[in-house]
Amino acid sequence: MNKLINSLFEKDLVIKIVSILTAILIWFVVLDSENPFEERTIAVPLTSNVDVLYSNNFQIVGTQLPASVDVKIKGRREKIASVTANDFIVSIDLSEVTASGRKNISIDPPEYLGEQDIIILGINPTSVSLNFERVVGKQYPVEVEFTGSLPAGYELINLRVEPSNVILEEKESSISKVSKVVALVNLDEADGQKEIVMRGMVLDNEGEILRQFEGKVPIIVSFNLAKNVPVYAATKGNPMDDYYLKEIKYSLPSVRVLGSKSVLEGIKSANAEIIDITDKAETFVTPLVINLPKGATLLAEDAERLTAELVIEKYITRNINISPGNVSIFHGDTEGNMSFRVTNDIIPITVKGKSADVNALKPGDIKLSVNVTDLLPGEHEVPLTVRVPGNITLIGEYSVNITVTPPDDNSDIGG
């Protein structure tokens, strides 16, 4: 009896298991026909830690990261239909870049964030080949170069460039081409006090502009327009007796006057306030105060250094001996009835004047003459007329001895 019951029970269990398996098989058959397994490719944005390149002074050059990666998945139609790109994170790690050059970087396997039962079959591409170049910084002085020209006697002073040095940061290949950084100033437009905001030019060894730096170097150039003009000082009064103003020596022969072109054009010299030399008996030095029209100023550096040395010297005297043969006789006897002769051995003449003039004076520069009108035979002392050059002063009055001889006496003397 027990055997019969057990046999029936065992047969019933087998039937149950077979039935269940048959049901499952039928369910899968129905499922495969209504909701089959399918494959799908989704374009997923590629994320990267590209900032780590910048912090490590690298750039990607000539190539670029793909914007997205194709992720291939598999699953039931209903499941994969609801999967979107937002359900994945696909990233690439650039922190391993440590040198310039081309490098193959693997893309990390995708991370699925969704809730559907899917299978990730793979991604495309699995890696990318990228070219990296180090970014370097190098300091360059800013050089000012000019176009055009200034009028004769004009110059730019107080020339300043801000900043005076700039640091260029670029790829090594670009930095290696840099020759200099230039601020270009047009002299034809220079006028007065000016501040120019400009963009510096980065040039290569051939003087060509490197366009990758264009607009990246802000510069301020400032300057003053100046004109060089001679210094002039007038005097008033007279030195002490027997003294004279020999010359004025300026510490600076010319000074720089600042102003606009329109103002500077009318300035021909830097005229100082009048210097009083009344009763001066020795050389002295005085600072000069320059009078300038409105809108013009004297460069402070020149104003501090500008002085005048007024050289005061004493007149000198000199005795010059002149031969009596140099005396001209006027109004003598034109008919030959009388002869006239200066009997002095020498005629000493005393003159006074500036040392240079007196020392340069020659006896021939002094003209002597006498008037013998109405002189009778005999010995006479006659006033001597002395004429000296205009820059010389004659000291004293002079006379000479004249012998007047009748014709008979002349013949006797001649015999």
Buried (B, 14 or more C-beta within 10 A) or exposed (E): EEEEEEEEEEEEEEEEEEEEEEEEEEEEEEEEEEBEEBEBEBEBBBEBEEEBBEEBBBBBBEEEBBEEBBBBBBBBEEBBEEBEEEBBBBBBEBEEBEEBEEBEBEBBEBEBEBEBEBEBEEBEEEEBEBBBBBBBEEEBEBBBEBEEEBEEEBBBEBEEBEEEEBEBEBBBEBBEBBBBBBBBBEBEEBEBEBEBEEBBBBBBEEEEEBEEBEEEBEBEBBBBBBBBBEBBBEBEEEBBEEBBBBEBEBBBEBBBBBBBBEBBEEBEEBBBEEBEBEEBEEBEEBEBEBEBEEEBBBBEEBBEEBEBEBEBBBBBEBEBEBEBEBBEBEEBBEEEEBBBBBEBEEBEBBBBBBBEBBEEBEEEEBBBEBBBEEBEBEEBEBEBBBEBEEEBBBBEEBEBEBBBBBBEBBEEEEE
